[in-house]
Amino acid sequence: MNVKEVSKKLFDLLGGKANITSNEACMTRLRVGVKDLSLVDVDQIRKLEGVMGVVESDTLQIVFGPGTVNKVLDEFSKLTGLAKGSVSDVNEVASQNKAAQKAKYNKPVQNFLKRIANIFVPLLPGIIAAGLINGLTNVINVSTHGALSGIWWYESIHTMGWALFAYLAIFVGYNACREFGGSPVLGGIAGAICISNAAMPLLASYNDAQITLPMTGAPYNPANGGLIAALIAGVFFAWMEKKIRRVMPSLIDTFVSPLLVLIIGSLAVVIVIQPLGAILTKAIYAIMNFVYGSLGVVGGYILSAGFLPLVAVGLHQALTPIHAMLNDPAGPTNGINYLLPILMMAGGGQVGAGLALYVKTKNKKLKRFIRDSIPVGVLGIGEPLMYAVTLPLGKAFVTACLGAGFGGIVASLFHVGTVSQGVSGLFGLLIVEPGHQLQYVIAMLCAYVGGFIVTWLFGVDEERINEIYGEDKAESEERKVKKVS
């Protein structure tokens, strides 16, 4: 692949320098901001050498795969004259074009769930690290019979794992308020009221009696609504702050607006939001218990087989706060997430399907895409396989999902859990509950085999493959000769 040539063609198909407002790269995609989407030839971009797929979102995302995308960005940014990751100084898009583009691609449910995910994504490094610390210290305590307990350096590390989950509600409230346009610190305070602390005035006792709430007649329980209450409180504080500031005179806005938010918000949290958060939290755990516990292997199959369709339409982001709840050591599962390993099997089904397609197809372009996508797919980066191989073919995507379900069955039978989140595939071994690594590998191999067999039997359509990826002239002539003979 000639990176310089591909970059120039892509530059022209995107409408040239005047239409490009930004360029940056993530692990697999070149993300390009454009002024007018009508000037972009998306169909021709999909046919460019090296392009594995195109995702139309807030930015136009061209999937090249790991490594390649950085080489393309180097050349592409030279053509645009924009720094990597920066936005140009060109005039903003005309309001009419903006409205038309938003109307065309606006998806309220997906956009809302994306905002919810944005609250938790910045927290993932901490959640991953703290979860690993908690898992490792638990193993060390059990295996050494507490030999390191009480040693200052060991307990310092242990404290880091404890601290994140003990005060996670503050971070959730902070990010929620910021994401929805409020002052982040007010959201952090909203989250703080959801954390149990013996010094909290609301938990104090007067005349040998605790303070009781008017609605329930019971003492206040800060942890009652958990992270869900903190999330709702942060969003509510942001909404209320914007409403108050609209009518507040500028002279006193700086002082009075945040004061009113905290006064009104504190009452709303205690009386309404906490009980609502508790109801939603119990409902989530009840659903998870039903699917995982009552349905057993059937539930494991459904969760694994149905996960990637959720990813394809953007609804998987609703699971982000649920994973955070399940990894909380103070939660019902004691910090062990039994849902994530089942969902991770979905990537295994994609790998198996990719291998089946590679062995059975004669299309050289598809073989090259699969060859480039399989290694990172095994490591847990499934975007290249999904967007460049199975999803465009349709039938192969379905068979990959159906095959992945067999890995979900095995993961549920073995009760495989994780102590953190953020990685998948082979890297998933880093976060699997200690002592269950072998069971995880067996489950993933079953997902590989399931995806391979189901795709081999039902998912390979050579005509569809040649339609999507094109066919060599020699192969085309050979097919014509066979038809004539």
Secondary structure, DSSP 8 states (H G I E B T S, - for coil): --HHHHHHHHHHHTT-GGGEEEEEE-SSEEEEEES-GGG--HHHHHTSTT--EEEESSSEEEE--TTHHHHHHHHHHHHHT--TTEE--S----HHHHHHHHHHH--HHHHHHHHHHHHHGGGHHHHHHHHHHHHHHHHHHHHTTSTTTT-HHHHHHHHHHHHHHHSHHHHHHHHHHHHTTS-HHHHHHHHHTTS--TT-GGG-EETTEE-B-TTTSSB--TTSSHHHHHHHHHHHHHHHHHHHHHHS-HHHHHHHHHHHHHHHHHHHIIIIIHHHHHHHHHHHHHHHHIIIIISTHHHHHHHHHHHHHHHHHTGGGGGHHHHHHHT-TTSTTTT-BSHHHHHHHHHHHHHHHHHHHHHH---HHHHHHHHHHHHHHHHT--HHHIIIIIHHHSHHHHHHHHHHHHHHHHHHHHT--BS--S--GGGGGGTB-TT-HHHHHHHHHHHHHHHHHHHHHHT--HHHHHHHH---HHHHHHHHHHHH-
